[in-house]
Amino acid sequence: MKPEVKIIKLINGDDIVTVLPTGDKQLPDNGPLIRLDKPLQIKYIPQITPMGFRDYIALIRWTNYTGDKIITIPKDKIMTITNASIEMSGNYKLIIQNYD
């Protein structure tokens, strides 16, 4: 089974698109931490077009200054975890091909 792409909303307002590792690659369910695989931050960039304002969505590395692909965060900093749309999943998978 392929891992599903998730969108995580953090309490600081950041939106993160990622895959949650499963099985022995993930931390215990009853623990205070969770692992994220290749997290990308969703940035909303407003653009002015002839038709008015429009949001451009960019996916950028959430942790820029590390070579780590698996990032561990506290669960109490997460507001919600949802499934990504088909379009967002496709964009995420395309970008992580060049994550290194």
ZALO-291291 format. One record per residue: x negated, y, z negated of N, C-alpha, C, O, CB in turn; residue number from 0. Coordinates in nm, 3 decimals. Last residue first. Glycine has a CB too. Layout:
! ZALO-291291
   n.east  n.north     n.up  ca.east  ca.north    ca.up   c.east  c.north     c.up   o.east  o.north     o.up  cb.east  cb.north    cb.up  resi
        X        Y        Z        X         Y        Z        X        Y        Z        X        Y        Z        X         Y        Z   NUM
...
! end
This chain:
! ZALO-291291
   n.east  n.north     n.up  ca.east  ca.north    ca.up   c.east  c.north     c.up   o.east  o.north     o.up  cb.east  cb.north    cb.up  resi
   -1.663    1.593    0.263   -1.803     1.597    0.223   -1.872    1.713    0.292   -1.991    1.735    0.271   -1.875     1.465    0.256    99
   -1.420    1.620    0.397   -1.431     1.669    0.258   -1.576    1.682    0.215   -1.610    1.772    0.138   -1.357     1.575    0.161    98
   -1.319    1.555    0.645   -1.444     1.631    0.640   -1.470    1.687    0.500   -1.535    1.790    0.486   -1.440     1.746    0.742    97
   -1.086    1.431    0.582   -1.180     1.357    0.665   -1.317    1.425    0.663   -1.420    1.359    0.678   -1.127     1.346    0.810    96
   -0.925    1.612    0.456   -1.016     1.534    0.371   -1.112    1.444    0.452   -1.207    1.389    0.397   -0.935     1.447    0.276    95
   -0.772    1.720    0.670   -0.879     1.800    0.608   -0.975    1.714    0.527   -1.095    1.740    0.529   -0.818     1.906    0.519    94
   -0.591    1.512    0.729   -0.679     1.565    0.833   -0.799    1.640    0.772   -0.913    1.624    0.817   -0.601     1.657    0.926    93
   -0.455    1.482    0.490   -0.535     1.370    0.541   -0.633    1.415    0.649   -0.743    1.362    0.659   -0.444     1.261    0.597    92
   -0.326    1.735    0.479   -0.420     1.693    0.375   -0.513    1.583    0.429   -0.635    1.591    0.414   -0.345     1.644    0.250    91
   -0.157    1.723    0.703   -0.261     1.825    0.694   -0.368    1.787    0.593   -0.488    1.804    0.619   -0.200     1.960    0.656    90
    0.009    1.505    0.626   -0.071     1.499    0.747   -0.185    1.600    0.746   -0.298    1.566    0.783    0.016     1.523    0.868    89
    0.126    1.611    0.394    0.046     1.489    0.387   -0.045    1.476    0.508   -0.162    1.440    0.495    0.137     1.366    0.378    88
    0.268    1.825    0.505    0.160     1.852    0.412    0.069    1.730    0.399   -0.053    1.745    0.392    0.216     1.893    0.274    87
    0.455    1.680    0.664    0.364     1.776    0.724    0.243    1.803    0.634    0.129    1.804    0.681    0.437     1.907    0.754    86
    0.592    1.532    0.470    0.520     1.461    0.577    0.417    1.554    0.641    0.304    1.513    0.669    0.618     1.409    0.685    85
    0.536    1.673    0.142    0.614     1.655    0.264    0.529    1.581    0.367    0.407    1.569    0.351    0.663     1.791    0.321    84
    0.435    1.500   -0.156    0.412     1.599   -0.052    0.502    1.569    0.068    0.538    1.454    0.091    0.263     1.602   -0.009    83
    0.609    1.445   -0.459    0.558     1.390   -0.333    0.543    1.503   -0.232    0.628    1.591   -0.223    0.652     1.279   -0.278    82
    0.497    1.613   -0.761    0.597     1.578   -0.660    0.530    1.513   -0.540    0.409    1.524   -0.522    0.677     1.703   -0.617    81
    0.464    1.692   -1.093    0.400     1.619   -0.983    0.511    1.576   -0.888    0.608    1.511   -0.929    0.316     1.494   -1.035    80
    0.435    1.977   -1.314    0.512     1.878   -1.239    0.425    1.812   -1.133    0.325    1.869   -1.088    0.635     1.943   -1.173    79
    0.249    2.094   -1.491    0.393     2.119   -1.505    0.475    2.011   -1.437    0.571    1.960   -1.493    0.429     2.257   -1.448    78
   -0.044    2.011   -1.663    0.040     1.983   -1.546    0.185    2.014   -1.579    0.239    1.969   -1.680    0.026     1.835   -1.502    77
   -0.190    2.017   -1.886   -0.203     2.135   -1.799   -0.118    2.121   -1.672   -0.119    2.209   -1.586   -0.350     2.157   -1.760    76
   -0.176    1.776   -2.012   -0.095     1.884   -2.068   -0.108    2.014   -1.989   -0.042    2.112   -2.023   -0.133     1.907   -2.211    75
   -0.362    1.612   -1.888   -0.222     1.600   -1.847   -0.137    1.716   -1.898   -0.037    1.752   -1.835   -0.164     1.469   -1.897    74
   -0.675    1.749   -1.790   -0.581     1.715   -1.898   -0.436    1.711   -1.846   -0.395    1.799   -1.770   -0.593     1.816   -2.014    73
   -0.854    1.590   -1.515   -0.793     1.706   -1.579   -0.702    1.660   -1.693   -0.657    1.545   -1.694   -0.713     1.791   -1.475    72
   -1.122    1.495   -1.312   -1.039     1.458   -1.427   -0.986    1.585   -1.492   -1.063    1.677   -1.521   -1.119     1.373   -1.529    71
   -1.180    1.415   -0.977   -1.177     1.520   -1.078   -1.080    1.477   -1.187   -0.971    1.428   -1.159   -1.136     1.659   -1.016    70
   -1.379    1.271   -0.739   -1.278     1.240   -0.839   -1.290    1.344   -0.950   -1.396    1.359   -1.011   -1.295     1.093   -0.895    69
   -1.589    1.380   -0.605   -1.465     1.361   -0.531   -1.348    1.329   -0.624   -1.233    1.357   -0.592   -1.481     1.249   -0.428    68
   -1.849    1.609   -0.671   -1.756     1.508   -0.721   -1.631    1.502   -0.636   -1.574    1.605   -0.599   -1.718     1.537   -0.867    67
   -2.017    1.807   -0.609   -2.004     1.704   -0.508   -1.906    1.595   -0.550   -1.883    1.500   -0.476   -2.138     1.643   -0.479    66
   -1.919    2.143   -0.681   -1.954     2.008   -0.724   -1.940    1.913   -0.606   -1.861    1.936   -0.514   -1.864     1.962   -0.843    65
   -1.796    2.390   -0.641   -1.938     2.382   -0.674   -1.979    2.247   -0.733   -2.062    2.240   -0.823   -1.974     2.491   -0.771    64
   -1.514    2.390   -0.591   -1.612     2.423   -0.487   -1.756    2.386   -0.519   -1.831    2.353   -0.427   -1.606     2.566   -0.460    63
   -1.242    2.243   -0.636   -1.366     2.247   -0.714   -1.482    2.265   -0.617   -1.540    2.168   -0.568   -1.385     2.116   -0.801    62
   -1.064    2.264   -0.430   -1.026     2.318   -0.561   -1.149    2.333   -0.649   -1.157    2.426   -0.729   -0.922     2.228   -0.629    61
   -1.101    2.357   -0.098   -1.151     2.272   -0.207   -1.121    2.339   -0.340   -1.150    2.457   -0.358   -1.304     2.245   -0.193    60
   -0.787    2.459    0.047   -0.929     2.480    0.019   -0.972    2.387   -0.093   -0.890    2.342   -0.174   -0.958     2.627   -0.019    59
   -0.553    2.513    0.285   -0.595     2.413    0.187   -0.746    2.429    0.170   -0.823    2.414    0.266   -0.557     2.266    0.234    58
   -0.320    2.775    0.340   -0.455     2.722    0.358   -0.483    2.620    0.249   -0.441    2.638    0.135   -0.562     2.836    0.356    57
   -0.047    2.905    0.501   -0.089     2.814    0.395   -0.225    2.757    0.431   -0.243    2.698    0.537    0.015     2.701    0.374    56
    0.089    3.221    0.540    0.001     3.122    0.599   -0.047    3.035    0.484   -0.086    3.087    0.379   -0.119     3.188    0.678    55
    0.399    3.379    0.549    0.297     3.314    0.466    0.221    3.213    0.548    0.279    3.129    0.617    0.361     3.247    0.344    54
    0.479    3.689    0.697    0.484     3.543    0.706    0.373    3.487    0.618    0.264    3.544    0.613    0.468     3.493    0.855    53
    0.658    3.987    0.776    0.566     3.912    0.692    0.589    3.763    0.706    0.701    3.716    0.725    0.580     3.953    0.546    52
    0.734    4.054    1.125    0.739     4.082    0.982    0.636    4.001    0.906    0.538    3.952    0.963    0.879     4.054    0.926    51
    0.693    4.010    1.391    0.827     3.978    1.339    0.841    4.006    1.190    0.949    3.985    1.134    0.859     3.832    1.366    50
    0.427    4.061    1.431    0.525     4.153    1.493    0.667    4.130    1.442    0.751    4.219    1.449    0.523     4.136    1.645    49
    0.297    3.994    1.097    0.317     3.959    1.238    0.413    4.060    1.300    0.475    4.138    1.227    0.371     3.813    1.254    48
    0.081    3.972    0.838    0.175     4.062    0.903    0.179    4.025    1.051    0.077    4.025    1.119    0.133     4.213    0.882    47
    0.062    3.717    0.593    0.018     3.773    0.720    0.126    3.867    0.771    0.246    3.845    0.750   -0.011     3.661    0.823    46
   -0.052    3.589    0.279    0.047     3.663    0.357   -0.014    3.721    0.484   -0.128    3.769    0.484    0.109     3.775    0.273    45
   -0.137    3.276    0.191   -0.199     3.398    0.241   -0.095    3.472    0.325   -0.055    3.423    0.431   -0.329     3.367    0.325    44
   -0.158    3.051   -0.059   -0.060     3.120    0.023   -0.119    3.255    0.062   -0.147    3.339   -0.024    0.077     3.137   -0.053    43
   -0.337    2.758   -0.097   -0.343     2.904   -0.105   -0.240    2.962   -0.008   -0.237    2.925    0.109   -0.487     2.957   -0.072    42
   -0.372    2.472   -0.274   -0.287     2.533   -0.173   -0.291    2.684   -0.197   -0.252    2.732   -0.303   -0.140     2.478   -0.180    41
   -0.670    2.292   -0.321   -0.579     2.394   -0.369   -0.501    2.452   -0.252   -0.556    2.477   -0.145   -0.656     2.506   -0.445    40
   -0.726    1.945   -0.328   -0.734     2.070   -0.252   -0.631    2.167   -0.308   -0.519    2.129   -0.339   -0.711     2.045   -0.100    39
   -0.904    1.669   -0.466   -0.799     1.771   -0.478   -0.830    1.895   -0.394   -0.943    1.942   -0.389   -0.783     1.811   -0.624    38
   -1.006    1.389   -0.448   -1.024     1.493   -0.346   -0.915    1.599   -0.353   -0.841    1.618   -0.256   -1.027     1.430   -0.207    37
   -0.799    1.253   -0.684   -0.895     1.216   -0.579   -0.893    1.324   -0.470   -0.790    1.347   -0.407   -0.861     1.076   -0.519    36
   -0.778    1.292   -1.031   -0.731     1.337   -0.900   -0.840    1.304   -0.798   -0.958    1.325   -0.824   -0.698     1.490   -0.900    35
   -0.684    1.139   -1.339   -0.782     1.159   -1.232   -0.713    1.199   -1.102   -0.606    1.148   -1.068   -0.865     1.031   -1.211    34
   -0.596    1.263   -1.660   -0.556     1.199   -1.535   -0.663    1.232   -1.430   -0.724    1.339   -1.433   -0.413     1.246   -1.489    33
   -0.576    1.232   -2.023   -0.636     1.279   -1.899   -0.584    1.201   -1.779   -0.534    1.090   -1.792   -0.787     1.267   -1.905    32
   -0.485    1.118   -2.258   -0.456     1.261   -2.236   -0.505    1.315   -2.101   -0.478    1.430   -2.068   -0.519     1.341   -2.345    31
   -0.328    0.788   -2.216   -0.438     0.878   -2.245   -0.403    1.023   -2.211   -0.303    1.049   -2.144   -0.561     0.836   -2.169    30
   -0.141    0.608   -2.130   -0.119     0.670   -2.260   -0.230    0.767   -2.301   -0.226    0.822   -2.411   -0.105     0.563   -2.365    29
   -0.241    0.515   -1.884   -0.120     0.598   -1.886   -0.101    0.672   -2.019   -0.050    0.784   -2.021    0.001     0.512   -1.859    28
   -0.600    0.529   -1.840   -0.480     0.469   -1.899   -0.363    0.567   -1.906   -0.382    0.686   -1.929   -0.510     0.417   -2.040    27
   -0.715    0.651   -1.512   -0.726     0.639   -1.658   -0.598    0.579   -1.715   -0.496    0.578   -1.646   -0.754     0.778   -1.723    26
   -0.783    0.468   -1.210   -0.710     0.570   -1.285   -0.730    0.546   -1.434   -0.757    0.434   -1.477   -0.559     0.569   -1.248    25
   -0.906    0.249   -1.112   -0.967     0.378   -1.077   -0.901    0.494   -1.150   -0.954    0.605   -1.152   -0.961     0.400   -0.927    24
   -0.754    0.030   -1.165   -0.867     0.053   -1.254   -0.942    0.183   -1.221   -1.033    0.222   -1.294   -0.962    -0.063   -1.247    23
   -0.459    0.180   -1.031   -0.528     0.062   -1.087   -0.642    0.101   -1.178   -0.631    0.193   -1.258   -0.579    -0.026   -0.976    22
   -0.519    0.473   -0.827   -0.435     0.374   -0.894   -0.522    0.263   -0.951   -0.641    0.254   -0.923   -0.330     0.315   -0.797    21
   -0.556    0.831   -0.790   -0.609     0.694   -0.786   -0.517    0.599   -0.864   -0.447    0.641   -0.956   -0.753     0.689   -0.844    20
   -0.348    1.045   -0.624   -0.378     0.994   -0.758   -0.433    0.853   -0.745   -0.364    0.765   -0.694   -0.251     0.997   -0.849    19
   -0.444    1.294   -0.399   -0.399     1.155   -0.415   -0.438    1.113   -0.556   -0.549    1.143   -0.601   -0.463     1.059   -0.305    18
   -0.325    1.633   -0.358   -0.423     1.530   -0.390   -0.361    1.392   -0.378   -0.242    1.377   -0.350   -0.480     1.551   -0.531    17
   -0.294    1.977   -0.393   -0.252     1.861   -0.314   -0.363    1.757   -0.326   -0.481    1.788   -0.308   -0.224     1.900   -0.162    16
   -0.190    2.207   -0.633   -0.297     2.118   -0.590   -0.235    2.005   -0.508   -0.136    1.945   -0.550   -0.377     2.063   -0.711    15
   -0.131    2.532   -0.724   -0.071     2.416   -0.658   -0.185    2.335   -0.599   -0.267    2.387   -0.524    0.033     2.459   -0.546    14
   -0.153    2.725   -1.023   -0.217     2.661   -0.909   -0.133    2.546   -0.856   -0.072    2.471   -0.933   -0.357     2.611   -0.947    13
   -0.033    2.808   -1.258    0.026     2.850   -1.132   -0.037    2.788   -1.008    0.020    2.797   -0.899    0.019     2.996   -1.121    12
   -0.114    2.704   -1.494   -0.172     2.834   -1.459   -0.121    2.886   -1.324   -0.160    2.994   -1.280   -0.324     2.824   -1.455    11
    0.001    2.455   -1.502    0.063     2.560   -1.583    0.004    2.698   -1.554    0.067    2.799   -1.586    0.046     2.528   -1.731    10
    0.021    2.319   -1.165   -0.043     2.337   -1.295    0.020    2.453   -1.370    0.085    2.539   -1.311   -0.194     2.361   -1.277     9
    0.170    2.090   -0.966    0.184     2.230   -1.009    0.126    2.238   -1.150    0.174    2.172   -1.242    0.335     2.278   -1.006     8
    0.065    1.880   -0.715    0.065     1.901   -0.859    0.072    2.049   -0.887   -0.011    2.126   -0.838   -0.060     1.837   -0.925     7
    0.173    1.667   -0.472    0.150     1.808   -0.502    0.168    1.825   -0.652    0.271    1.789   -0.709    0.248     1.901   -0.421     6
    0.029    1.373   -0.323    0.110     1.440   -0.424    0.077    1.588   -0.428   -0.033    1.630   -0.392    0.087     1.376   -0.563     5
    0.036    1.106   -0.101   -0.016     1.239   -0.126    0.082    1.310   -0.220    0.203    1.308   -0.198   -0.036     1.319    0.008     4
    0.009    0.765   -0.198    0.090     0.877   -0.152    0.022    1.009   -0.188   -0.041    1.021   -0.293    0.230     0.871   -0.213     3
   -0.199    0.501   -0.075   -0.164     0.597   -0.180   -0.088    0.716   -0.121   -0.116    0.760   -0.010   -0.291     0.646   -0.253     2
   -0.061    0.217    0.090   -0.138     0.341    0.097   -0.100    0.433   -0.017    0.017    0.443   -0.053   -0.117     0.411    0.233     1
   -0.084   -0.118    0.000    0.000     0.000    0.000   -0.088    0.124    0.000   -0.180    0.135   -0.081    0.096     0.000   -0.122     0
! end
